[in-house]
Amino acid sequence: MRRALALVALLATASYAGIRTYPPSGGGVIGGGGPAAEESVVPAGAVSYWTMEEASGSREDSAATNDLTATGTVNQVPGSVGFAARLTPDFETSYLENAATTGLYPSGSYTVAAWVRSVASTVVGDNGFTLYDVTGAQNLVSFRRNFAGSPGNRTWRIQHRDSGGVKSVSTSFSAWTLPTDGGAWFLVVGSYDSVAQTLTIKAATTGQSWPQTSVTTTAVGALVTPAGDVRFTIGQSEFGSTWEFDEVAVWHRVLSGVEELEFFSGVSY
């Protein structure tokens, strides 16, 4: 009963307190003390989920068959929980990819989420992951970080291609403290609501409430139909810097506030 009342009180607030904690060294385990085994439970309803636990080679899709093949230097490092994948410059030669995904492309609403950490970002450019129409030669969904020359100008954005072109929405990191390079992990969640026709991006770092920032844009139409195979890539951008990715997930729906909180805190409610 107390648990139910606590959940009701939680949902009544505008933001959620993060519970997940990490060692100052970035060792990435709940409670501290170094890397722990990655949780094996796939987030409810995720169509693809990459824990990034592997020491080398392909990164397994724990929810489906969309394993990611490693090209170039993709290292194993301590993650947000367990281990993560570190992609080093140049991203054009260091990336993870599935050239022809199965069941990953959404037909309506969707959510993409990832734990990310900056290690060194002295290079201007775009870094992140993309659903790409191989035959049509165009990005369909892009979820990436922008670096515009100074820490205050760093943002993450989600781009969505409808019949009218590319729609996008970006976080505003100027309103909160961005983790320093080599510092804390932070979660970025982007979603498209096909009913409300909105595109939303949310973010927070460890030790902050969830979400610390949330931005929505309206009048976003249906995602265009791909002309052929849909490729999913982490990295392989025009520019590069050293970033780490952990617990990357895709859903074919918009997550509830409680589901976002669970993914952020590592605790089921």
C-alpha positions as CSV (number, residue, x, y, z in Angstrom):
1,M,0.0,0.0,0.0
2,R,2.8,2.4,0.9
3,R,4.5,1.6,-2.4
4,A,1.3,2.3,-4.3
5,L,0.8,5.7,-2.5
6,A,4.5,6.5,-3.1
7,L,4.0,5.9,-6.9
8,V,0.9,8.1,-7.0
9,A,2.8,10.9,-5.3
10,L,5.7,10.4,-7.8
11,L,3.4,10.7,-10.8
12,A,1.9,13.9,-9.4
13,T,5.2,15.7,-9.5
14,A,6.5,17.5,-12.6
15,S,9.9,15.7,-12.5
16,Y,11.4,12.6,-11.1
17,A,14.3,12.2,-8.8
18,G,17.1,10.1,-10.1
19,I,18.1,7.2,-7.9
20,R,20.9,5.7,-10.0
21,T,24.4,6.4,-8.5
22,Y,27.9,6.0,-9.9
23,P,31.5,6.1,-8.7
24,P,33.2,9.4,-9.3
25,S,35.7,7.7,-11.6
26,G,32.9,6.9,-14.0
27,G,33.2,3.2,-13.3
28,G,29.5,2.9,-14.0
29,V,27.8,0.6,-11.5
30,I,24.8,1.2,-9.3
31,G,26.1,1.8,-5.8
32,G,29.8,2.1,-6.8
33,G,32.6,-0.3,-6.5
34,G,33.5,-0.9,-10.2
35,P,31.7,-2.5,-13.1
36,A,29.0,-5.0,-12.4
37,A,27.2,-7.4,-14.6
38,E,24.7,-5.8,-17.0
39,E,21.1,-6.3,-16.1
40,S,19.8,-9.1,-18.5
41,V,16.1,-7.9,-18.4
42,V,15.1,-6.2,-21.7
43,P,13.1,-3.0,-21.1
44,A,9.4,-3.8,-21.5
45,G,8.3,-3.6,-25.2
46,A,11.7,-2.6,-26.6
47,V,12.1,-3.8,-30.2
48,S,15.9,-3.6,-30.0
49,Y,18.2,-3.2,-27.0
50,W,22.0,-3.2,-27.0
51,T,23.7,-3.4,-23.6
52,M,27.1,-2.9,-25.1
53,E,28.7,-5.5,-22.7
54,E,30.9,-7.2,-25.3
55,A,34.7,-6.8,-25.0
56,S,35.1,-6.7,-28.8
57,G,33.4,-7.6,-32.1
58,S,29.6,-7.4,-32.6
59,R,27.3,-5.9,-30.0
60,E,24.3,-8.2,-29.5
61,D,20.7,-7.1,-29.7
62,S,19.2,-8.5,-26.5
63,A,15.6,-8.0,-27.8
64,A,15.8,-9.1,-31.4
65,T,18.3,-10.0,-34.1
66,N,19.7,-6.6,-35.0
67,D,23.3,-7.2,-33.8
68,L,25.7,-4.4,-34.5
69,T,29.0,-5.2,-36.4
70,A,32.0,-3.2,-35.1
71,T,34.2,-1.4,-37.6
72,G,37.5,0.2,-36.6
73,T,38.4,0.9,-33.0
74,V,35.4,0.2,-30.8
75,N,36.6,-0.5,-27.2
76,Q,35.0,-1.9,-24.1
77,V,35.0,0.6,-21.2
78,P,33.2,0.8,-17.8
79,G,29.6,1.9,-18.6
80,S,26.5,3.4,-16.9
81,V,25.9,-0.2,-15.7
82,G,28.4,-2.9,-16.5
83,F,30.3,-2.0,-19.6
84,A,29.9,0.3,-22.6
85,A,31.3,0.9,-26.1
86,R,33.8,3.7,-26.7
87,L,33.9,5.1,-30.3
88,T,37.1,7.0,-31.0
89,P,37.8,9.5,-33.8
90,D,37.4,9.3,-36.7
91,F,33.8,8.2,-36.6
92,E,33.9,7.5,-40.3
93,T,36.3,4.6,-39.5
94,S,35.1,3.7,-36.0
95,Y,31.4,2.7,-35.7
96,L,28.8,0.1,-35.0
97,E,26.3,-0.9,-37.7
98,N,23.6,-3.2,-38.9
99,A,23.4,-2.8,-42.7
100,A,19.8,-4.2,-43.1
101,T,17.8,-4.2,-39.9
102,T,14.8,-6.4,-39.3
103,G,11.7,-5.0,-37.6
104,L,13.5,-2.0,-36.3
105,Y,11.8,0.7,-38.5
106,P,8.7,2.1,-36.8
107,S,5.4,2.5,-38.6
108,G,4.0,5.0,-36.1
109,S,5.1,6.3,-32.7
110,Y,8.6,5.5,-31.5
111,T,11.1,6.2,-28.7
112,V,14.9,6.0,-28.9
113,A,17.1,6.2,-25.8
114,A,20.8,5.9,-24.9
115,W,23.2,6.5,-22.0
116,V,26.0,8.6,-23.4
117,R,29.3,10.1,-22.0
118,S,31.7,12.5,-23.5
119,V,35.4,11.5,-23.1
120,A,37.0,14.2,-25.2
121,S,35.1,16.5,-27.6
122,T,37.6,19.0,-29.1
123,V,36.3,18.4,-32.6
124,V,33.2,20.2,-34.0
125,G,30.6,17.9,-35.5
126,D,27.7,15.5,-35.2
127,N,27.9,12.2,-33.3
128,G,25.1,9.8,-32.5
129,F,23.0,7.1,-34.2
130,T,20.9,7.0,-37.3
131,L,18.2,5.0,-39.2
132,Y,19.1,5.4,-42.8
133,D,17.3,4.4,-46.0
134,V,20.0,2.7,-48.0
135,T,18.1,2.7,-51.3
136,G,16.6,6.2,-50.9
137,A,20.0,7.6,-49.6
138,Q,18.5,9.6,-46.8
139,N,18.4,9.8,-43.0
140,L,15.0,8.8,-41.6
141,V,15.6,9.2,-37.9
142,S,18.8,10.8,-36.5
143,F,19.5,11.0,-32.8
144,R,22.8,12.9,-32.3
145,R,24.9,15.3,-30.4
146,N,25.8,18.7,-31.8
147,F,29.0,20.4,-30.8
148,A,29.1,24.1,-31.7
149,G,32.5,25.1,-30.4
150,S,32.0,25.5,-26.7
151,P,30.5,23.5,-23.8
152,G,27.5,25.9,-23.5
153,N,26.5,25.2,-27.0
154,R,26.4,21.4,-26.8
155,T,23.0,19.9,-27.6
156,W,21.4,16.6,-28.4
157,R,18.7,16.5,-31.1
158,I,16.4,14.1,-32.7
159,Q,15.5,14.5,-36.4
160,H,12.5,12.9,-38.1
161,R,11.8,12.9,-41.8
162,D,8.2,13.3,-42.9
163,S,6.7,14.1,-46.3
164,G,7.5,17.8,-45.8
165,G,11.2,17.2,-45.0
166,V,13.2,17.0,-41.8
167,K,11.7,18.0,-38.5
168,S,13.9,18.3,-35.4
169,V,13.9,19.2,-31.8
170,S,17.0,19.9,-29.6
171,T,17.8,19.9,-25.9
172,S,18.9,23.2,-24.4
173,F,21.9,22.5,-22.2
174,S,22.5,26.1,-21.4
175,A,19.7,25.8,-18.7
176,W,21.6,23.2,-16.7
177,T,25.1,22.0,-15.9
178,L,26.6,19.7,-18.6
179,P,28.9,17.0,-17.3
180,T,32.5,17.8,-17.9
181,D,34.4,15.7,-20.4
182,G,35.2,12.3,-18.9
183,G,32.6,13.0,-16.2
184,A,29.1,11.7,-15.5
185,W,26.9,9.7,-17.8
186,F,23.6,11.2,-19.0
187,L,20.5,9.7,-20.5
188,V,18.9,11.2,-23.6
189,V,15.4,10.1,-24.7
190,G,13.8,11.1,-28.0
191,S,10.3,10.2,-29.0
192,Y,7.7,10.8,-31.8
193,D,4.0,10.7,-30.9
194,S,2.0,9.8,-34.1
195,V,-1.3,10.8,-32.5
196,A,-0.3,14.2,-31.1
197,Q,2.1,14.7,-34.1
198,T,4.9,15.8,-31.7
199,L,8.6,15.3,-31.4
200,T,10.1,15.4,-27.9
201,I,13.6,15.1,-26.5
202,K,14.5,14.8,-22.8
203,A,17.8,14.6,-20.9
204,A,19.4,14.4,-17.5
205,T,22.7,13.4,-16.0
206,T,23.2,11.2,-12.9
207,G,22.3,13.0,-9.7
208,Q,19.7,15.2,-11.3
209,S,16.0,14.8,-11.4
210,W,14.3,13.3,-14.5
211,P,13.8,15.0,-16.8
212,Q,16.2,17.9,-16.3
213,T,15.3,19.3,-19.7
214,S,12.4,18.5,-22.0
215,V,11.6,20.2,-25.3
216,T,8.7,19.4,-27.7
217,T,7.9,20.5,-31.2
218,T,4.5,20.1,-32.9
219,A,3.1,19.5,-36.4
220,V,5.3,16.6,-37.2
221,G,3.9,14.2,-39.8
222,A,4.3,10.5,-40.3
223,L,7.7,9.1,-40.8
224,V,8.3,8.5,-44.6
225,T,8.3,4.9,-45.9
226,P,11.8,3.7,-46.7
227,A,12.6,2.8,-50.3
228,G,14.7,-0.2,-49.3
229,D,16.8,-1.6,-46.5
230,V,17.1,0.4,-43.3
231,R,20.6,0.7,-41.9
232,F,21.2,1.4,-38.2
233,T,24.5,3.0,-37.3
234,I,26.1,4.3,-34.2
235,G,28.9,6.7,-35.3
236,Q,30.1,6.9,-38.9
237,S,29.5,10.7,-39.0
238,E,31.3,13.3,-40.9
239,F,33.2,14.5,-37.9
240,G,34.4,12.6,-34.8
241,S,35.3,12.8,-31.2
242,T,35.5,10.2,-28.4
243,W,32.1,9.2,-27.0
244,E,30.8,6.2,-25.1
245,F,27.4,4.6,-25.5
246,D,25.6,2.3,-23.2
247,E,22.1,0.7,-23.0
248,V,20.8,1.9,-26.4
249,A,17.1,1.0,-26.9
250,V,14.3,1.5,-29.4
251,W,10.6,1.2,-28.8
252,H,7.7,1.4,-31.3
253,R,5.7,3.6,-28.9
254,V,6.0,6.6,-26.6
255,L,7.2,5.6,-23.1
256,S,5.2,6.6,-20.0
257,G,6.8,8.8,-17.4
258,V,7.3,5.8,-15.1
259,E,9.0,3.8,-17.9
260,E,11.4,6.7,-18.5
261,L,12.1,6.9,-14.8
262,E,12.8,3.2,-14.6
263,F,15.3,3.4,-17.5
264,F,16.9,6.5,-15.9
265,S,17.1,5.1,-12.3
266,G,17.6,1.4,-12.9
267,V,14.8,0.7,-10.4
268,S,11.4,-0.8,-11.2
269,Y,8.3,0.9,-9.8
